[in-house]
Amino acid sequence: EVGASDLWQDFHCNGRMLWQYQEAGPGEVSLSARLPRQGTLALGLGTSKEAAATLAWASLAGGFATAEAGYQEAWKAWHSRRPMPPEWKRKLPAAAQTLYTRSATVLKVHEDRTFPGALVASLSVPWGEASDSRGGYHLVWSRDLVESAGALLAMGAAAEARQVLTYLISTQQADGHWLQNQWLGGKPFWQGVQLDETGFPVLLAAALQAEQALEGIAVADMLRRALGFILREGPVTGQDRWEEDGGVNPFTLAVAIAALVEGGELLGGKARDCALLLADYWNARLEDWTLVSGTDLAREYGVAGYYLRTAPQDVLSHGGAKEEWVMIKNRANDPHLPAAEQVATDFLQLCRYGLRRADDPHIRDSVKVMDALLKTDTPSGPVWHRYNGDGYGEHPDGSPFDGSGRGRAWPLLVGERGHFALLAGDDALPYMEAMTRMTGPGGLLPEQVWDSAAIPERDLFPGRPSGSAMPLVWAHGEFVKLCHSWQRGYPVDRPQVTWKRYQGKAPQISYTLWRFRLRSRQMPAGNELRFLLSAPFTVHWGVDGWQDPTDTLSEDWDLGHVAILPTQTMAAGTTLHFTFYWRDTGQWQGEDFSITLQGENA
């Protein structure tokens, strides 16, 4: 609702119109009429008044019964082609069965009819009574879209999931990434860059391939450009999945690593080797970049350490960056918390994608801190916040979010926590039941629920929908996936090749990877030194003050160019000096670099 200018049409019983306007807007359009006790009203929408009138008259001419029958038959056919598994009638509570069917309907309702495969995030506007946003959630986010496509695929709606993929292929940007969000036709709205939104379409292609449902869709060009973008930009993202802070984020990193593994498998050849070179290295360095230990929070909750919300990008060069201040958006007054004191639910994706086991000590400790800081018990059940200090939600007095506020709890995160429970060997059903109790009067899942004392005059009650977006399509998709995951015993959207490759454990690697974004200055003795750069190069290198200078040419590995130095036998304490000659331009880098070999315990 943008609500600035109204169109009112008023009719008497004899049909005489009192007011007529040729146009309205920008704003909402309200129609008012006095009709006979019985009658039929047809509303036509079109790009012109003639087109709208033609559609309205044609519908009237066909008759209400025909329109009603066609509408019902279409929905019956949609649900009959994707029936609920028969055993759910016995095992799944009635409320969950109802929400599952309604969630399937919500997914289909939000699909555009002009651009097949495009689903908006919601037909609502969060806190619409206080918002003047033109977009609201009437936009497409590639992340939300793929999360919803995963639910469609779990339901057996492979054709619809394929349409999502072809829509994404058609809206990919030339450099390989996807817009932060866009109008249905692909026109940009917000301008942020989120690395996970480039990884998700790759995961959708892989998921369809795993189900043997790609059916000839040409994905190689999309994959190569997407993986190229991830290679150039990662592991840093311009924004996290909550569209607030940049840096190195566990959720984004999980998606990027999985996209490299899955996309590399689909491409094969040297592209696969290049993608795995990067994916394995990032996976092996996860804890170096996103785990903190010995903090006040760790001591308070009796844990060795925990995964933080987001690390500043400086963490790639020095661990002290975890003590740097990371701004919390949507707050009237930022609390100035360092990265090491900010905790989120995002690390759960590491388990969901098979990068870490649910019983990994770091994961167990992080869950303990997460539940202590972010969990709220409500009459509807437990529910989690995005991160401590969040400001995206109503003010304490219940007044609408207006650019600042206090973050509220998300039913979506109940679903993510339920998926983790499943991986930890616990029952996911209580989380599904909690989500069913968090719906609004119409049975829809909101973006957020109220998590404080009731404010009846504002219609805010604990565990019930707040004034945020409702429905949130992503939340309905998460519920659908949790139902199927509960049935199968594992997350239905887990990337299969990634899951098999890592089996929940960090890979043991024997190389150090050097890139301009990740300029390592030390490496373990016994490691191989590898360079991964974007253009053909020759690395000119020597040891301990440029002794014995040598040239090593890079090789084309499809997604990038790789050179490998034989450093495995060099002694600890040795320092390598190197620079680059760019063969395609005939120019030197004009800068020298160095890296020192350290002992095993360095």
Phi, psi and omega per residue, in radians:
E1 nan 2.166 3.051
V2 -1.854 -0.349 2.896
G3 0.760 0.817 3.121
A4 -1.786 -0.584 -3.002
S5 -2.380 2.252 -3.042
D6 -1.905 2.624 2.999
L7 -2.007 2.069 3.137
W8 -1.982 2.260 3.033
Q9 -2.179 2.235 -3.068
D10 -2.199 2.320 -3.100
F11 -2.090 2.476 2.916
H12 -1.533 3.053 -3.112
C13 -1.074 -0.513 3.133
N14 -1.437 0.056 3.054
G15 1.491 0.058 -3.107
R16 -1.283 2.169 -3.129
M17 -1.457 2.300 3.113
L18 -1.515 -0.660 -3.105
W19 -2.273 2.414 3.072
Q20 -2.341 2.446 3.063
Y21 -2.329 2.494 -3.134
Q22 -1.447 -0.380 -3.131
E23 -2.722 2.865 3.112
A24 -2.630 2.623 3.029
G25 2.084 3.031 0.027
P26 -1.249 2.430 -3.132
G27 2.704 -3.066 3.139
E28 -1.442 2.702 -3.126
V29 -1.993 2.132 3.127
S30 -1.990 2.293 3.111
L31 -1.971 2.332 3.112
S32 -2.289 2.428 -3.098
A33 -2.657 2.665 2.914
R34 -1.840 2.113 -3.082
L35 -2.029 2.810 3.009
P36 -1.063 2.964 -3.125
R37 -1.013 -0.590 3.070
Q38 -2.224 2.502 3.137
G39 3.119 3.021 3.124
T40 -2.213 2.245 -3.139
L41 -1.916 2.228 3.082
A42 -1.998 2.314 3.106
L43 -2.058 2.100 3.126
G44 -1.922 2.445 3.110
L45 -2.119 2.343 -3.137
G46 -2.785 3.125 -3.122
T47 -1.431 -0.126 3.066
S48 -2.576 2.884 -3.137
K49 -1.166 -0.558 3.117
E50 -1.168 -0.749 3.139
A51 -1.116 -0.746 3.136
A52 -1.128 -0.733 -3.138
A53 -1.133 -0.713 3.120
T54 -1.048 -0.774 -3.139
L55 -1.144 -0.712 -3.134
A56 -1.140 -0.800 -3.129
W57 -1.160 -0.677 3.130
A58 -1.099 -0.675 3.116
S59 -1.160 -0.727 3.098
L60 -1.101 -0.718 -3.120
A61 -1.113 -0.618 3.116
G62 -1.240 -0.446 3.104
G63 1.641 2.606 -3.097
F64 -1.121 -0.692 -3.083
A65 -1.057 -0.704 3.129
T66 -1.144 -0.774 3.129
A67 -1.105 -0.751 -3.136
E68 -1.109 -0.774 -3.119
A69 -1.127 -0.732 3.121
G70 -1.112 -0.696 3.126
Y71 -1.110 -0.832 -3.117
Q72 -1.158 -0.722 -3.115
E73 -1.133 -0.667 3.132
A74 -1.098 -0.731 -3.134
W75 -1.256 -0.666 3.093
K76 -1.080 -0.716 3.131
A77 -1.148 -0.717 3.125
W78 -1.017 -0.837 -3.104
H79 -1.306 -0.578 -3.109
S80 -1.199 -0.511 3.117
R81 -1.338 -0.220 -3.134
R82 -2.310 1.106 -3.034
P83 -1.201 2.639 3.019
M84 -1.173 2.380 3.115
P85 -0.912 2.310 -3.036
P86 -0.961 -0.634 -3.078
E87 -1.198 -0.299 3.110
W88 -1.148 -0.457 3.114
K89 -1.048 -0.517 -3.137
R90 -1.623 -0.625 -2.956
K91 -1.701 -0.527 -3.007
L92 -1.664 2.247 3.110
P93 -0.967 2.646 -3.071
A94 -0.995 -0.699 -3.118
A95 -1.113 -0.647 3.118
A96 -1.239 -0.650 3.071
Q97 -1.064 -0.748 3.139
T98 -1.104 -0.788 -3.121
L99 -1.172 -0.597 3.094
Y100 -1.076 -0.847 3.136
T101 -1.107 -0.723 3.139
R102 -1.171 -0.637 3.123
S103 -1.125 -0.684 3.062
A104 -1.057 -0.688 3.104
T105 -1.150 -0.758 -3.141
V106 -1.038 -0.757 3.128
L107 -1.026 -0.764 -3.109
K108 -1.250 -0.645 -3.132
V109 -1.080 -0.615 -3.064
H110 -1.485 0.065 3.089
E111 -1.437 2.313 3.140
D112 -1.313 2.626 -3.121
R113 -1.674 -0.380 3.098
T114 -1.464 -0.682 -3.127
F115 -2.033 1.533 -3.125
P116 -0.962 2.379 -3.135
G117 1.654 -0.187 3.109
A118 -1.610 2.070 3.055
L119 -2.046 2.220 3.065
V120 -1.326 2.801 -3.098
A121 -1.194 -0.552 3.094
S122 -3.000 2.613 3.030
L123 -1.449 0.116 -3.123
S124 -1.883 2.974 3.036
V125 -2.105 2.087 3.136
P126 -1.012 2.264 -3.127
W127 0.840 0.889 -3.062
G128 -1.014 -0.485 -3.132
E129 -1.209 -0.303 -3.111
A130 -2.085 0.141 -3.037
S131 -1.963 2.498 3.018
D132 -2.041 0.386 3.139
S133 -1.177 2.343 3.078
R134 -1.277 -0.507 -3.034
G135 -1.599 -0.735 -2.977
G136 0.943 -2.355 3.041
Y137 -1.866 0.318 3.128
H138 -1.422 0.767 -3.041
L139 -2.370 2.919 3.136
V140 -1.859 2.183 2.955
W141 -1.904 2.278 -3.122
S142 -1.093 -0.555 3.119
R143 -1.127 -0.950 3.128
D144 -1.032 -0.660 -3.086
L145 -1.133 -0.780 -3.137
V146 -1.262 -0.628 3.065
E147 -1.054 -0.694 3.102
S148 -1.229 -0.684 3.119
A149 -1.097 -0.579 3.074
G150 -1.090 -0.652 3.072
A151 -1.183 -0.731 3.109
L152 -1.046 -0.747 -3.130
L153 -1.146 -0.679 3.107
A154 -1.101 -0.583 3.139
M155 -1.350 -0.201 -3.076
G156 1.686 0.143 3.136
A157 -1.563 1.111 -3.083
A158 -1.147 -0.601 -3.131
A159 -1.081 -0.743 3.130
E160 -1.181 -0.669 3.098
A161 -1.125 -0.636 3.075
R162 -1.129 -0.680 3.106
Q163 -1.090 -0.651 3.083
V164 -1.062 -0.777 -3.117
L165 -1.123 -0.766 -3.133
T166 -1.156 -0.599 3.057
Y167 -1.105 -0.758 3.141
L168 -1.142 -0.721 3.108
I169 -1.035 -0.677 -3.088
S170 -1.290 -0.287 -3.092
T171 -1.984 0.144 3.076
Q172 -1.160 2.448 3.124
Q173 -1.381 2.802 -3.024
A174 -1.030 -0.602 -3.103
D175 -1.462 0.004 3.039
G176 1.889 -0.262 -3.093
H177 -1.652 3.020 3.046
W178 -1.970 2.641 3.122
L179 -1.088 2.678 3.086
Q180 -0.947 -0.855 2.972
N181 -2.749 2.921 -3.030
Q182 -2.743 2.793 2.960
W183 -1.221 2.885 -3.033
L184 -0.972 -0.642 -3.119
G185 -1.396 -0.012 3.090
G186 1.789 0.022 3.127
K187 -1.279 2.319 -3.093
P188 -1.109 2.625 2.999
F189 -2.046 -1.518 3.041
W190 -1.405 2.836 -2.927
Q191 -2.007 0.170 -3.120
G192 -1.234 2.846 3.076
V193 -2.132 2.137 -3.100
Q194 -2.150 2.070 -3.010
L195 -1.082 -0.599 -3.132
D196 -1.141 -0.500 3.139
E197 -1.253 -0.269 2.993
T198 -1.524 -0.519 3.131
G199 -1.327 -0.616 -3.030
F200 -1.055 -0.784 3.107
P201 -1.046 -0.580 3.071
V202 -1.093 -0.743 3.140
L203 -1.141 -0.600 3.099
L204 -1.148 -0.758 3.100
A205 -1.044 -0.725 3.139
A206 -1.175 -0.667 3.131
A207 -1.129 -0.713 3.090
L208 -1.146 -0.698 3.109
Q209 -1.109 -0.698 -3.140
A210 -1.098 -0.518 3.105
E211 -1.612 0.109 -3.084
Q212 0.946 0.765 -3.051
A213 -2.143 0.224 3.091
L214 -1.184 -0.611 3.062
E215 0.874 0.880 2.976
G216 1.464 0.062 3.091
I217 -1.103 2.244 3.140
A218 -1.382 1.926 -3.042
V219 -1.992 -0.176 -2.994
A220 -1.033 -0.790 -3.118
D221 -1.132 -0.767 3.102
M222 -1.030 -0.810 -3.104
L223 -1.104 -0.787 -3.081
R224 -1.112 -0.728 3.137
R225 -1.228 -0.696 3.134
A226 -1.138 -0.816 3.141
L227 -1.156 -0.596 3.075
G228 -1.084 -0.710 3.115
F229 -1.153 -0.771 3.119
I230 -1.072 -0.717 3.122
L231 -1.079 -0.762 -3.083
R232 -1.257 -0.673 -2.982
E233 -1.686 -0.534 -3.041
G234 -1.303 2.909 0.044
P235 -1.458 0.158 -3.115
V236 -1.507 2.467 3.026
T237 -2.035 2.545 3.085
G238 -1.163 -0.583 3.089
Q239 -2.523 2.591 3.034
D240 -1.359 -3.097 -3.077
R241 -1.183 -0.311 3.085
W242 -1.577 0.095 2.983
E243 1.142 0.674 -3.058
E244 -2.166 -1.039 -3.028
D245 -2.111 2.525 3.050
G246 -1.575 3.055 3.127
G247 2.272 -2.665 3.122
V248 -1.886 1.977 -2.993
N249 -2.076 2.321 -3.074
P250 -1.024 -0.722 3.135
F251 -1.121 -0.892 -3.126
T252 -1.044 -0.723 -3.132
L253 -1.135 -0.673 3.097
A254 -1.068 -0.776 3.139
V255 -1.145 -0.749 -3.112
A256 -1.137 -0.754 3.127
I257 -1.086 -0.823 3.136
A258 -1.089 -0.679 3.121
A259 -1.112 -0.696 3.105
L260 -1.097 -0.782 -3.119
V261 -1.157 -0.864 -3.085
E262 -1.189 -0.794 -3.141
G263 -1.146 -0.687 3.096
G264 -1.084 -0.678 3.117
E265 -1.104 -0.699 3.133
L266 -1.189 -0.639 -3.119
L267 -1.370 -0.699 3.141
G268 1.277 -3.067 3.063
G269 1.050 -2.562 -3.123
K270 -1.158 -0.484 3.088
A271 -1.071 -0.713 3.096
R272 -1.098 -0.795 3.140
D273 -1.053 -0.728 -3.118
C274 -1.170 -0.779 -3.129
A275 -1.103 -0.727 -3.135
L276 -1.222 -0.602 3.064
L277 -0.957 -0.773 -3.107
L278 -1.355 -0.781 -3.102
A279 -1.059 -0.795 -3.138
D280 -1.094 -0.701 -3.111
Y281 -1.160 -0.798 3.109
W282 -1.086 -0.732 -3.133
N283 -1.107 -0.715 3.134
A284 -1.165 -0.455 -3.080
R285 -1.702 0.056 -3.071
L286 -0.868 -0.885 -3.076
E287 -1.197 -0.590 3.102
D288 -1.026 -0.631 -3.023
W289 -1.645 -0.569 -2.933
T290 -2.171 0.113 3.114
L291 -1.945 2.406 3.063
V292 -2.122 2.682 3.119
S293 -2.507 2.786 3.081
G294 1.205 0.327 -3.134
T295 -1.501 2.986 3.079
D296 -1.058 -0.690 3.121
L297 -1.128 -0.702 3.133
A298 -1.086 -0.752 3.121
R299 -1.185 -0.669 -3.123
E300 -1.079 -0.667 -3.073
Y301 -1.807 0.148 3.018
G302 1.154 0.702 3.133
V303 -2.161 2.799 3.113
A304 -1.290 -0.626 -3.117
G305 -3.096 -3.061 -3.093
Y306 -2.863 2.766 3.060
Y307 -1.342 2.338 3.134
L308 -1.526 3.005 -3.108
R309 -1.198 -1.016 -3.134
T310 -2.655 2.324 3.074
A311 -1.724 2.421 3.047
P312 -1.007 2.682 -3.061
Q313 -1.118 -0.337 3.084
D314 -1.095 -0.257 -3.130
V315 -1.093 -0.352 3.121
L316 -1.193 -0.359 -3.126
S317 -1.936 -0.430 3.109
H318 -2.753 2.412 -3.093
G319 -1.148 -0.366 3.139
G320 -1.118 -0.237 3.139
A321 -1.099 -0.384 3.140
K322 -1.148 -0.296 3.082
E323 -1.598 -0.024 3.108
E324 -1.274 2.642 3.136
W325 -1.257 2.277 3.007
V326 -1.982 2.063 -3.075
M327 -1.149 2.379 3.034
I328 -1.731 2.071 -3.087
K329 -1.325 2.991 3.040
N330 1.101 0.454 3.086
R331 -2.072 2.418 3.060
A332 -1.146 -0.615 3.097
N333 -2.344 1.986 -3.108
D334 -1.199 2.359 -3.109
P335 -1.347 -0.071 3.108
H336 0.991 0.845 3.087
L337 -1.482 2.335 3.025
P338 -1.191 2.838 -3.132
A339 -0.972 -0.643 -3.072
A340 -1.154 -0.273 -3.127
E341 -1.868 0.174 3.117
Q342 -1.913 2.159 -3.048
V343 -2.116 2.419 3.132
A344 -2.334 3.053 3.076
T345 -1.530 -0.031 -2.933
D346 -1.078 -0.513 -3.075
F347 -1.135 -0.306 3.135
L348 -1.037 -0.427 3.141
Q349 -1.151 -0.414 3.102
L350 -1.080 -0.626 3.110
C351 -1.377 -0.716 -3.089
R352 -1.076 -0.542 -3.132
Y353 -1.731 0.080 3.039
G354 1.429 0.297 3.100
L355 -1.438 -0.526 3.095
R356 -2.437 2.581 3.107
R357 -1.375 2.672 3.126
A358 -1.148 -0.424 3.141
D359 -1.690 0.171 3.034
D360 -1.033 2.334 -3.106
P361 -0.965 -0.675 3.117
H362 -1.134 -0.675 3.125
I363 -1.175 -0.801 -3.130
R364 -1.039 -0.770 3.128
D365 -1.112 -0.723 -3.113
S366 -1.155 -0.676 3.094
V367 -1.100 -0.677 3.127
K368 -1.075 -0.798 3.126
V369 -1.193 -0.748 3.136
M370 -1.021 -0.845 -3.118
D371 -1.134 -0.600 -3.136
A372 -1.218 -0.671 -3.043
L373 -1.597 -0.565 -2.912
L374 -1.990 -0.195 -3.094
K375 -1.526 2.404 3.020
T376 -2.240 2.272 3.061
D377 -1.538 2.228 -3.132
T378 -2.200 2.936 3.060
P379 -1.017 -0.392 3.118
S380 -1.484 -0.284 -3.087
G381 2.270 3.129 3.135
P382 -1.245 2.559 3.141
V383 -2.582 2.643 -3.002
W384 -2.047 2.607 3.019
H385 -1.595 2.861 -3.106
R386 -1.207 -0.843 3.131
Y387 -2.863 2.789 -3.134
N388 -1.223 2.395 -3.119
G389 1.561 0.010 -3.110
D390 -0.954 2.459 -3.139
G391 -2.008 0.084 -3.051
Y392 -1.579 1.590 3.128
G393 2.986 3.121 -3.139
E394 -1.024 2.728 3.008
H395 -1.234 2.846 -3.133
P396 -0.954 -0.514 3.134
D397 -1.461 0.052 3.121
G398 1.559 -0.062 3.118
S399 -1.199 2.666 -2.987
P400 -1.107 2.649 2.969
F401 -1.014 2.286 -3.093
D402 -2.351 0.620 -3.044
G403 1.877 -0.327 3.016
S404 -2.576 2.846 -3.130
G405 2.951 -2.619 3.094
R406 -2.301 2.206 -3.084
G407 -1.052 2.410 3.132
R408 -1.896 3.133 -3.021
A409 -1.551 2.591 -3.004
W410 -2.005 2.086 3.021
P411 -0.986 -0.598 3.076
L412 -0.897 -0.718 -3.104
L413 -1.283 -0.372 3.001
V414 -1.121 -0.720 3.097
G415 -1.115 -0.726 3.105
E416 -1.146 -0.683 3.104
R417 -1.166 -0.583 3.079
G418 -1.147 -0.663 3.074
H419 -1.118 -0.689 3.091
F420 -1.143 -0.713 3.110
A421 -0.985 -0.717 3.123
L422 -1.061 -0.776 3.140
L423 -1.176 -0.497 3.142
A424 -1.473 0.038 3.125
G425 1.523 0.199 3.127
D426 -1.713 2.963 -3.136
D427 -1.436 2.243 3.122
A428 -1.495 -0.183 -3.055
L429 -1.035 -0.714 3.124
P430 -1.023 -0.551 3.130
Y431 -1.271 -0.637 3.073
M432 -1.141 -0.742 -3.142
E433 -1.139 -0.661 3.100
A434 -1.088 -0.727 3.135
M435 -1.095 -0.637 3.137
T436 -1.136 -0.508 -3.123
R437 -1.452 -0.137 -3.112
M438 -1.689 0.108 3.134
T439 -1.342 2.832 3.103
G440 -1.487 -3.048 -3.118
P441 -1.000 -0.522 3.121
G442 -1.556 0.083 3.106
G443 1.422 0.331 -3.111
L444 -1.763 2.575 3.117
L445 -1.477 2.265 3.120
P446 -1.538 2.941 3.011
E447 -1.156 -0.784 -3.097
Q448 -2.371 2.722 2.993
V449 -2.068 2.693 3.118
W450 -1.228 2.427 -3.026
D451 -2.256 0.316 3.126
S452 -2.168 -2.999 3.111
A453 -1.048 2.589 -3.076
A454 -1.067 2.495 2.992
I455 -2.207 1.445 -3.012
P456 -0.973 -0.652 -3.087
E457 -1.139 -0.328 3.066
R458 -1.865 0.141 3.126
D459 1.042 0.686 3.134
L460 -1.989 2.110 -3.108
F461 -2.358 2.507 -3.087
P462 -0.976 2.310 3.110
G463 1.362 0.086 -3.135
R464 -2.016 2.855 -3.034
P465 -0.991 2.434 3.001
S466 -1.554 -2.846 3.132
G467 -1.530 0.214 -3.132
S468 -1.296 -3.031 -3.101
A469 -1.072 2.420 3.046
M470 -2.687 2.135 0.010
P471 -1.378 2.773 2.904
L472 -1.795 1.978 -3.035
V473 -1.050 -0.689 3.113
W474 -0.987 -0.715 3.136
A475 -1.140 -0.715 3.095
H476 -1.146 -0.677 3.081
G477 -1.121 -0.689 3.109
E478 -1.112 -0.670 3.110
F479 -1.132 -0.770 3.114
V480 -1.032 -0.795 -3.129
K481 -1.143 -0.663 3.140
L482 -1.128 -0.660 3.088
C483 -1.050 -0.823 -3.125
H484 -1.239 -0.616 3.084
S485 -1.125 -0.728 3.091
W486 -1.023 -0.701 3.138
Q487 -1.193 -0.721 -3.031
R488 -1.521 -0.408 -3.139
G489 1.592 0.146 3.097
Y490 -2.740 2.791 -3.139
P491 -1.100 2.169 -3.077
V492 -1.208 -0.346 -3.117
D493 -1.760 0.281 3.105
R494 -1.176 2.367 3.101
P495 -1.259 2.103 -2.915
Q496 -1.188 -0.742 -3.118
V497 -1.190 -0.707 3.110
T498 -1.097 -0.766 -3.133
W499 -1.032 -0.769 -3.120
K500 -1.252 -0.597 -3.064
R501 -1.206 -0.795 -3.005
Y502 -1.719 -0.529 3.122
Q503 0.872 0.641 3.053
G504 1.414 0.181 -3.076
K505 -2.216 2.558 3.066
A506 -1.163 2.372 -3.131
P507 -1.216 2.556 3.049
Q508 -1.595 1.951 -3.075
I509 -1.986 2.678 -3.122
S510 -2.111 0.569 3.116
Y511 -2.490 2.731 3.001
T512 -1.963 2.310 -3.079
L513 -1.803 2.219 3.135
W514 -1.941 2.251 3.060
R515 -2.450 2.867 -3.141
F516 -1.155 -0.525 3.080
R517 -1.355 -0.403 -3.062
L518 -2.265 1.398 -3.023
R519 -1.577 1.442 -3.140
S520 -1.078 2.406 3.104
R521 -1.920 -0.196 3.089
Q522 -2.400 2.674 3.074
M523 -2.641 2.627 -3.140
P524 -1.173 2.397 3.030
A525 -1.060 2.458 -3.077
G526 1.688 -0.208 3.099
N527 -1.464 2.690 2.977
E528 -1.535 2.450 3.087
L529 -1.728 2.146 -3.121
R530 -2.111 2.457 3.077
F531 -1.961 2.344 3.066
L532 -2.220 1.888 -3.073
L533 -2.240 2.992 -2.943
S534 -1.590 -0.195 -3.096
A535 -2.430 2.799 -3.141
P536 -1.034 2.384 -3.075
F537 -2.612 2.843 2.938
T538 -2.075 2.233 3.087
V539 -1.628 2.106 3.105
H540 -1.734 2.065 -2.980
W541 -2.488 2.732 3.068
G542 -2.646 3.123 -3.079
V543 -2.167 2.569 3.008
D544 0.788 1.160 3.125
G545 1.502 0.559 3.060
W546 1.184 0.570 3.030
Q547 -1.307 2.660 3.079
D548 0.847 0.953 -3.104
P549 -1.053 2.467 -3.071
T550 -2.443 2.634 3.049
D551 -1.959 2.330 3.073
T552 -2.206 2.164 -3.116
L553 -1.472 2.506 3.069
S554 -1.364 2.767 3.048
E555 -2.001 2.619 3.116
D556 -1.419 1.986 3.108
W557 -1.859 0.535 3.044
D558 1.304 -1.103 -3.134
L559 -1.466 -0.305 -3.113
G560 -2.934 -3.131 -3.114
H561 -2.012 2.315 -2.971
V562 -2.158 2.385 2.972
A563 -2.255 2.443 -3.077
I564 -2.150 2.180 3.114
L565 -1.742 2.402 -3.106
P566 -1.410 1.341 -3.063
T567 -1.760 0.067 -3.014
Q568 -1.073 -0.543 -3.052
T569 -1.701 0.022 -3.132
M570 -1.298 2.551 -3.061
A571 -1.391 2.658 3.024
A572 -1.008 2.470 -3.097
G573 1.718 -0.291 3.104
T574 -1.199 2.424 3.071
T575 -2.002 2.220 3.065
L576 -1.669 2.401 3.043
H577 -2.024 2.445 -3.091
F578 -2.739 2.767 3.006
T579 -2.593 3.139 -2.999
F580 -2.245 2.465 2.985
Y581 -1.963 2.107 -3.077
W582 -1.533 1.928 -2.983
R583 -1.245 -0.470 -3.116
D584 -1.367 -0.379 -3.138
T585 -1.941 -0.254 -3.113
G586 1.248 0.467 -3.095
Q587 -2.104 2.607 3.023
W588 -1.476 2.716 3.107
Q589 -1.105 -0.580 3.135
G590 1.360 0.374 -3.128
E591 -2.708 2.401 3.114
D592 -1.761 2.621 3.137
F593 -2.296 2.864 3.107
S594 -2.585 2.736 3.084
I595 -2.583 2.373 -3.058
T596 -1.923 2.376 3.125
L597 -1.426 2.275 -3.100
Q598 -1.933 2.720 3.048
G599 -1.174 2.983 -3.041
E600 -1.001 -0.592 -3.070
N601 -1.729 0.186 -3.113
A602 -1.326 nan nan
